[in-house]
Amino acid sequence: MSKDYRYLNSVTVIAKIPLPLIEELFDKMVGCVVYTLVDLAQGYHQMRVIKPSRPYTAFRTHKETYQWCVAPWVWLAC
């Protein structure tokens, strides 16, 4: 099963949050005792879709119509 999200992607507003420079991150970590590692591969299906936006994610099977409650990985992948 597949869904074409190109139109939804074209009207999606992406937050412009610049990534920090690695040197700045290292400077901020000086003196820190606890460090955390984040595995972004486990991040899929973790971001909730607000209720008013869920109908835009709808897709139909031969039995029912479904809509996403969490963001699927395919958004903005194209």
N, CA, C and O atoms as a printed pandas DataFrame, in Angstrom:
     atom_number atom_name residue_name chain_id  residue_number  x_coord  y_coord  z_coord
0              1         N          MET        A               1    0.847   -1.168    0.000
1              2        CA          MET        A               1    0.000    0.000    0.000
2              3         C          MET        A               1    0.897    1.237    0.000
3              4         O          MET        A               1    1.920    1.270    0.683
4              5         N          SER        A               2    0.513    2.232   -0.757
5              6        CA          SER        A               2    1.270    3.479   -0.769
6              7         C          SER        A               2    0.318    4.654   -0.897
7              8         O          SER        A               2   -0.816    4.510   -1.353
8              9         N          LYS        A               3    0.796    5.807   -0.488
9             10        CA          LYS        A               3    0.013    7.042   -0.547
10            11         C          LYS        A               3    0.933    8.116   -1.081
11            12         O          LYS        A               3    2.102    8.184   -0.702
12            13         N          ASP        A               4    0.421    8.947   -1.948
13            14        CA          ASP        A               4    1.208   10.023   -2.537
14            15         C          ASP        A               4    1.056   11.276   -1.679
15            16         O          ASP        A               4    0.006   11.918   -1.699
16            17         N          TYR        A               5    2.091   11.622   -0.934
17            18        CA          TYR        A               5    2.063   12.783   -0.043
18            19         C          TYR        A               5    2.718   14.016   -0.666
19            20         O          TYR        A               5    3.022   14.970    0.049
20            21         N          ARG        A               6    2.940   14.017   -1.970
21            22        CA          ARG        A               6    3.629   15.163   -2.576
22            23         C          ARG        A               6    2.888   16.476   -2.369
23            24         O          ARG        A               6    3.521   17.491   -2.078
24            25         N          TYR        A               7    1.562   16.486   -2.512
25            26        CA          TYR        A               7    0.833   17.736   -2.308
26            27         C          TYR        A               7    0.937   18.176   -0.850
27            28         O          TYR        A               7    1.201   19.345   -0.571
28            29         N          LEU        A               8    0.731   17.256    0.068
29            30        CA          LEU        A               8    0.835   17.587    1.488
30            31         C          LEU        A               8    2.222   18.126    1.813
31            32         O          LEU        A               8    2.355   19.088    2.570
32            33         N          ASN        A               9    3.252   17.512    1.246
33            34        CA          ASN        A               9    4.617   17.992    1.455
34            35         C          ASN        A               9    4.802   19.403    0.903
35            36         O          ASN        A               9    5.519   20.211    1.495
36            37         N          SER        A              10    4.160   19.705   -0.228
37            38        CA          SER        A              10    4.357   21.016   -0.853
38            39         C          SER        A              10    3.746   22.153   -0.040
39            40         O          SER        A              10    4.181   23.297   -0.172
40            41         N          VAL        A              11    2.754   21.869    0.792
41            42        CA          VAL        A              11    2.123   22.919    1.598
42            43         C          VAL        A              11    2.545   22.868    3.066
43            44         O          VAL        A              11    2.074   23.666    3.876
44            45         N          THR        A              12    3.426   21.937    3.407
45            46        CA          THR        A              12    3.904   21.815    4.780
46            47         C          THR        A              12    4.934   22.902    5.062
47            48         O          THR        A              12    5.859   23.104    4.276
48            49         N          VAL        A              13    4.776   23.596    6.175
49            50        CA          VAL        A              13    5.727   24.620    6.590
50            51         C          VAL        A              13    6.762   23.949    7.484
51            52         O          VAL        A              13    6.424   23.368    8.516
52            53         N          ILE        A              14    8.015   24.032    7.083
53            54        CA          ILE        A              14    9.093   23.406    7.840
54            55         C          ILE        A              14    9.724   24.456    8.739
55            56         O          ILE        A              14   10.122   25.527    8.281
56            57         N          ALA        A              15    9.810   24.136   10.028
57            58        CA          ALA        A              15   10.435   25.057   10.983
58            59         C          ALA        A              15   11.908   25.212   10.626
59            60         O          ALA        A              15   12.617   24.225   10.427
60            61         N          LYS        A              16   12.349   26.434   10.549
61            62        CA          LYS        A              16   13.742   26.702   10.206
62            63         C          LYS        A              16   14.551   26.835   11.498
63            64         O          LYS        A              16   14.701   27.923   12.053
64            65         N          ILE        A              17   15.056   25.712   11.948
65            66        CA          ILE        A              17   15.858   25.674   13.167
66            67         C          ILE        A              17   17.276   25.297   12.755
67            68         O          ILE        A              17   17.523   24.150   12.383
68            69         N          PRO        A              18   18.209   26.242   12.813
69            70        CA          PRO        A              18   19.569   25.931   12.369
70            71         C          PRO        A              18   20.253   24.944   13.321
71            72         O          PRO        A              18   20.068   24.998   14.537
72            73         N          LEU        A              19   21.040   24.054   12.741
73            74        CA          LEU        A              19   21.818   23.136   13.563
74            75         C          LEU        A              19   22.997   23.887   14.165
75            76         O          LEU        A              19   23.619   24.703   13.485
76            77         N          PRO        A              20   23.313   23.625   15.423
77            78        CA          PRO        A              20   24.458   24.307   16.036
78            79         C          PRO        A              20   25.768   23.763   15.468
79            80         O          PRO        A              20   25.830   22.628   14.995
80            81         N          LEU        A              21   26.791   24.573   15.521
81            82        CA          LEU        A              21   28.115   24.129   15.099
82            83         C          LEU        A              21   28.655   23.155   16.136
83            84         O          LEU        A              21   28.421   23.326   17.332
84            85         N          ILE        A              22   29.371   22.143   15.687
85            86        CA          ILE        A              22   29.896   21.132   16.602
86            87         C          ILE        A              22   30.842   21.751   17.631
87            88         O          ILE        A              22   30.886   21.313   18.780
88            89         N          GLU        A              23   31.595   22.766   17.218
89            90        CA          GLU        A              23   32.508   23.434   18.151
90            91         C          GLU        A              23   31.731   24.097   19.288
91            92         O          GLU        A              23   32.155   24.062   20.443
92            93         N          GLU        A              24   30.586   24.702   18.949
93            94        CA          GLU        A              24   29.754   25.333   19.977
94            95         C          GLU        A              24   29.212   24.291   20.946
95            96         O          GLU        A              24   29.152   24.532   22.152
96            97         N          LEU        A              25   28.823   23.144   20.426
97            98        CA          LEU        A              25   28.326   22.077   21.299
98            99         C          LEU        A              25   29.410   21.599   22.250
99           100         O          LEU        A              25   29.159   21.420   23.442
100          101         N          PHE        A              26   30.615   21.390   21.729
101          102        CA          PHE        A              26   31.712   20.948   22.588
102          103         C          PHE        A              26   32.030   21.994   23.654
103          104         O          PHE        A              26   32.315   21.644   24.799
104          105         N          ASP        A              27   31.983   23.275   23.284
105          106        CA          ASP        A              27   32.230   24.337   24.262
106          107         C          ASP        A              27   31.201   24.298   25.386
107          108         O          ASP        A              27   31.544   24.531   26.546
108          109         N          LYS        A              28   29.945   24.006   25.058
109          110        CA          LYS        A              28   28.889   23.953   26.072
110          111         C          LYS        A              28   29.004   22.724   26.963
111          112         O          LYS        A              28   28.490   22.721   28.081
112          113         N          MET        A              29   29.678   21.673   26.478
113          114        CA          MET        A              29   29.790   20.437   27.254
114          115         C          MET        A              29   30.956   20.444   28.231
115          116         O          MET        A              29   31.091   19.521   29.033
116          117         N          VAL        A              30   31.799   21.468   28.178
117          118        CA          VAL        A              30   32.931   21.537   29.101
118          119         C          VAL        A              30   32.410   21.543   30.536
119          120         O          VAL        A              30   31.562   22.361   30.892
120          121         N          GLY        A              31   32.917   20.639   31.346
121          122        CA          GLY        A              31   32.503   20.557   32.741
122          123         C          GLY        A              31   31.276   19.693   32.977
123          124         O          GLY        A              31   30.894   19.476   34.127
124          125         N          CYS        A              32   30.654   19.199   31.930
125          126        CA          CYS        A              32   29.469   18.343   32.100
126          127         C          CYS        A              32   29.877   16.965   32.607
127          128         O          CYS        A              32   30.958   16.464   32.297
128          129         N          VAL        A              33   29.003   16.376   33.379
129          130        CA          VAL        A              33   29.262   15.054   33.942
130          131         C          VAL        A              33   28.415   13.990   33.243
131          132         O          VAL        A              33   28.852   12.849   33.094
132          133         N          VAL        A              34   27.209   14.358   32.815
133          134        CA          VAL        A              34   26.284   13.410   32.201
134          135         C          VAL        A              34   26.127   13.758   30.722
135          136         O          VAL        A              34   25.928   14.919   30.362
136          137         N          TYR        A              35   26.220   12.741   29.876
137          138        CA          TYR        A              35   26.036   12.913   28.444
138          139         C          TYR        A              35   24.916   11.985   27.994
139          140         O          TYR        A              35   24.699   10.934   28.597
140          141         N          THR        A              36   24.208   12.366   26.944
141          142        CA          THR        A              36   23.103   11.567   26.425
142          143         C          THR        A              36   23.329   11.290   24.948
143          144         O          THR        A              36   23.821   12.143   24.209
144          145         N          LEU        A              37   22.965   10.097   24.534
145          146        CA          LEU        A              37   23.043    9.715   23.131
146          147         C          LEU        A              37   21.625    9.487   22.632
147          148         O          LEU        A              37   20.848    8.784   23.277
148          149         N          VAL        A              38   21.282   10.075   21.492
149          150        CA          VAL        A              38   19.949    9.926   20.920
150          151         C          VAL        A              38   20.065    9.110   19.634
151          152         O          VAL        A              38   20.852    9.447   18.750
152          153         N          ASP        A              39   19.287    8.049   19.534
153          154        CA          ASP        A              39   19.263    7.214   18.338
154          155         C          ASP        A              39   18.095    7.671   17.472
155          156         O          ASP        A              39   16.948    7.309   17.736
156          157         N          LEU        A              40   18.375    8.457   16.448
157          158        CA          LEU        A              40   17.311    9.017   15.621
158          159         C          LEU        A              40   16.587    7.963   14.800
159          160         O          LEU        A              40   15.471    8.207   14.339
160          161         N          ALA        A              41   17.190    6.805   14.607
161          162        CA          ALA        A              41   16.509    5.740   13.867
162          163         C          ALA        A              41   15.270    5.260   14.611
163          164         O          ALA        A              41   14.351    4.721   13.994
164          165         N          GLN        A              42   15.233    5.446   15.916
165          166        CA          GLN        A              42   14.078    5.040   16.712
166          167         C          GLN        A              42   13.047    6.166   16.818
167          168         O          GLN        A              42   12.064    6.034   17.546
168          169         N          GLY        A              43   13.259    7.262   16.106
169          170        CA          GLY        A              43   12.381    8.418   16.213
170          171         C          GLY        A              43   11.124    8.373   15.362
171          172         O          GLY        A              43   10.220    9.187   15.551
172          173         N          TYR        A              44   11.055    7.434   14.429
173          174        CA          TYR        A              44    9.869    7.362   13.575
174          175         C          TYR        A              44    8.627    7.037   14.392
175          176         O          TYR        A              44    8.694    6.310   15.383
176          177         N          HIS        A              45    7.521    7.571   13.974
177          178        CA          HIS        A              45    6.219    7.366   14.612
178          179         C          HIS        A              45    6.191    7.886   16.051
179          180         O          HIS        A              45    5.451    7.350   16.877
180          181         N          GLN        A              46    6.966    8.900   16.364
181          182        CA          GLN        A              46    6.987    9.483   17.698
182          183         C          GLN        A              46    6.366   10.877   17.725
183          184         O          GLN        A              46    5.970   11.351   18.790
184          185         N          MET        A              47    6.276   11.533   16.585
185          186        CA          MET        A              47    5.769   12.902   16.528
186          187         C          MET        A              47    4.259   12.875   16.274
187          188         O          MET        A              47    3.814   12.384   15.237
188          189         N          ARG        A              48    3.487   13.391   17.201
189          190        CA          ARG        A              48    2.028   13.387   17.079
190          191         C          ARG        A              48    1.564   14.374   16.002
191          192         O          ARG        A              48    2.159   15.433   15.801
192          193         N          VAL        A              49    0.489   13.994   15.323
193          194        CA          VAL        A              49   -0.164   14.861   14.341
194          195         C          VAL        A              49   -1.359   15.493   15.050
195          196         O          VAL        A              49   -2.186   14.780   15.620
196          197         N          ILE        A              50   -1.459   16.827   15.020
197          198        CA          ILE        A              50   -2.580   17.474   15.708
198          199         C          ILE        A              50   -3.892   17.081   15.035
199          200         O          ILE        A              50   -3.933   16.848   13.826
200          201         N          LYS        A              51   -4.955   17.009   15.818
201          202        CA          LYS        A              51   -6.241   16.495   15.328
202          203         C          LYS        A              51   -6.751   17.196   14.069
203          204         O          LYS        A              51   -7.229   16.513   13.164
204          205         N          PRO        A              52   -6.671   18.539   13.967
205          206        CA          PRO        A              52   -7.179   19.178   12.743
206          207         C          PRO        A              52   -6.418   18.767   11.475
207          208         O          PRO        A              52   -6.956   18.879   10.373
208          209         N          SER        A              53   -5.181   18.296   11.617
209          210        CA          SER        A              53   -4.378   17.915   10.450
210          211         C          SER        A              53   -4.537   16.450   10.065
211          212         O          SER        A              53   -4.141   16.064    8.966
212          213         N          ARG        A              54   -5.094   15.641   10.924
213          214        CA          ARG        A              54   -5.191   14.200   10.665
214          215         C          ARG        A              54   -5.976   13.838    9.406
215          216         O          ARG        A              54   -5.582   12.899    8.714
216          217         N          PRO        A              55   -7.077   14.540    9.072
217          218        CA          PRO        A              55   -7.786   14.179    7.833
218          219         C          PRO        A              55   -6.914   14.281    6.579
219          220         O          PRO        A              55   -7.158   13.576    5.600
220          221         N          TYR        A              56   -5.905   15.146    6.599
221          222        CA          TYR        A              56   -5.016   15.280    5.443
222          223         C          TYR        A              56   -4.128   14.055    5.260
223          224         O          TYR        A              56   -3.553   13.857    4.190
224          225         N          THR        A              57   -4.013   13.239    6.291
225          226        CA          THR        A              57   -3.172   12.046    6.218
226          227         C          THR        A              57   -3.973   10.799    5.886
227          228         O          THR        A              57   -3.416    9.702    5.833
228          229         N          ALA        A              58   -5.264   10.947    5.664
229          230        CA          ALA        A              58   -6.155    9.792    5.492
230          231         C          ALA        A              58   -5.798    8.956    4.269
231          232         O          ALA        A              58   -5.342    9.467    3.246
232          233         N          PHE        A              59   -6.021    7.666    4.412
233          234        CA          PHE        A              59   -5.872    6.733    3.303
234          235         C          PHE        A              59   -6.916    5.635    3.459
235          236         O          PHE        A              59   -7.386    5.358    4.563
236          237         N          ARG        A              60   -7.266    5.025    2.358
237          238        CA          ARG        A              60   -8.348    4.035    2.363
238          239         C          ARG        A              60   -7.815    2.672    1.937
239          240         O          ARG        A              60   -6.999    2.558    1.022
240          241         N          THR        A              61   -8.297    1.651    2.621
241          242        CA          THR        A              61   -8.032    0.276    2.211
242          243         C          THR        A              61   -9.336   -0.295    1.670
243          244         O          THR        A              61  -10.331    0.422    1.568
244          245         N          HIS        A              62   -9.338   -1.559    1.327
245          246        CA          HIS        A              62  -10.568   -2.173    0.822
246          247         C          HIS        A              62  -11.617   -2.322    1.922
247          248         O          HIS        A              62  -12.777   -2.615    1.634
248          249         N          LYS        A              63  -11.218   -2.122    3.179
249          250        CA          LYS        A              63  -12.161   -2.264    4.291
250          251         C          LYS        A              63  -12.550   -0.936    4.939
251          252         O          LYS        A              63  -13.730   -0.683    5.182
252          253         N          GLU        A              64  -11.555   -0.087    5.218
253          254        CA          GLU        A              64  -11.819    1.129    5.990
254          255         C          GLU        A              64  -10.961    2.291    5.530
255          256         O          GLU        A              64  -10.054    2.140    4.711
256          257         N          THR        A              65  -11.278    3.472    6.088
257          258        CA          THR        A              65  -10.444    4.653    5.920
258          259         C          THR        A              65   -9.716    4.892    7.233
259          260         O          THR        A              65  -10.309    4.828    8.309
260          261         N          TYR        A              66   -8.423    5.168    7.128
261          262        CA          TYR        A              66   -7.590    5.400    8.305
262          263         C          TYR        A              66   -6.949    6.772    8.192
263          264         O          TYR        A              66   -6.833    7.328    7.100
264          265         N          GLN        A              67   -6.535    7.312    9.327
265          266        CA          GLN        A              67   -5.734    8.535    9.326
266          267         C          GLN        A              67   -4.663    8.404   10.394
267          268         O          GLN        A              67   -4.861    7.771   11.431
268          269         N          TRP        A              68   -3.532    9.015   10.115
269          270        CA          TRP        A              68   -2.394    8.923   11.019
270          271         C          TRP        A              68   -2.613    9.782   12.258
271          272         O          TRP        A              68   -3.103   10.907   12.161
272          273         N          CYS        A              69   -2.252    9.255   13.415
273          274        CA          CYS        A              69   -2.231   10.010   14.675
274          275         C          CYS        A              69   -0.809   10.448   14.995
275          276         O          CYS        A              69   -0.593   11.372   15.779
276          277         N          VAL        A              70    0.159    9.774   14.378
277          278        CA          VAL        A              70    1.575   10.128   14.504
278          279         C          VAL        A              70    2.136   10.260   13.095
279          280         O          VAL        A              70    1.604    9.667   12.156
280          281         N          ALA        A              71    3.194   11.023   12.944
281          282        CA          ALA        A              71    3.746   11.286   11.612
282          283         C          ALA        A              71    4.446   10.051   11.058
283          284         O          ALA        A              71    5.331    9.496   11.709
284          285         N          PRO        A              72    4.057    9.619    9.862
285          286        CA          PRO        A              72    4.760    8.505    9.225
286          287         C          PRO        A              72    6.096    8.982    8.666
287          288         O          PRO        A              72    6.283   10.178    8.438
288          289         N          TRP        A              73    7.004    8.078    8.450
289          290        CA          TRP        A              73    8.342    8.443    7.981
290          291         C          TRP        A              73    8.350    8.984    6.560
291          292         O          TRP        A              73    9.323    9.623    6.160
292          293         N          VAL        A              74    7.301    8.750    5.787
293          294        CA          VAL        A              74    7.317    9.137    4.372
294          295         C          VAL        A              74    7.132   10.628    4.135
295          296         O          VAL        A              74    7.442   11.116    3.049
296          297         N          TRP        A              75    6.640   11.354    5.114
297          298        CA          TRP        A              75    6.431   12.782    4.893
298          299         C          TRP        A              75    7.760   13.470    4.650
299          300         O          TRP        A              75    8.745   13.228    5.348
300          301         N          LEU        A              76    7.765   14.313    3.669
301          302        CA          LEU        A              76    8.921   15.122    3.295
302          303         C          LEU        A              76   10.124   14.282    2.926
303          304         O          LEU        A              76   11.255   14.767    2.938
304          305         N          ALA        A              77    9.882   13.026    2.599
305          306        CA          ALA        A              77   10.971   12.163    2.167
306          307         C          ALA        A              77   11.217   12.288    0.668
307          308         O          ALA        A              77   12.255   11.855    0.167
308          309         N          CYS        A              78   10.260   12.883   -0.050
309          310        CA          CYS        A              78   10.449   12.991   -1.502
310          311         C          CYS        A              78   10.948   14.365   -1.868
311          312         O          CYS        A              78   11.167   14.650   -3.045
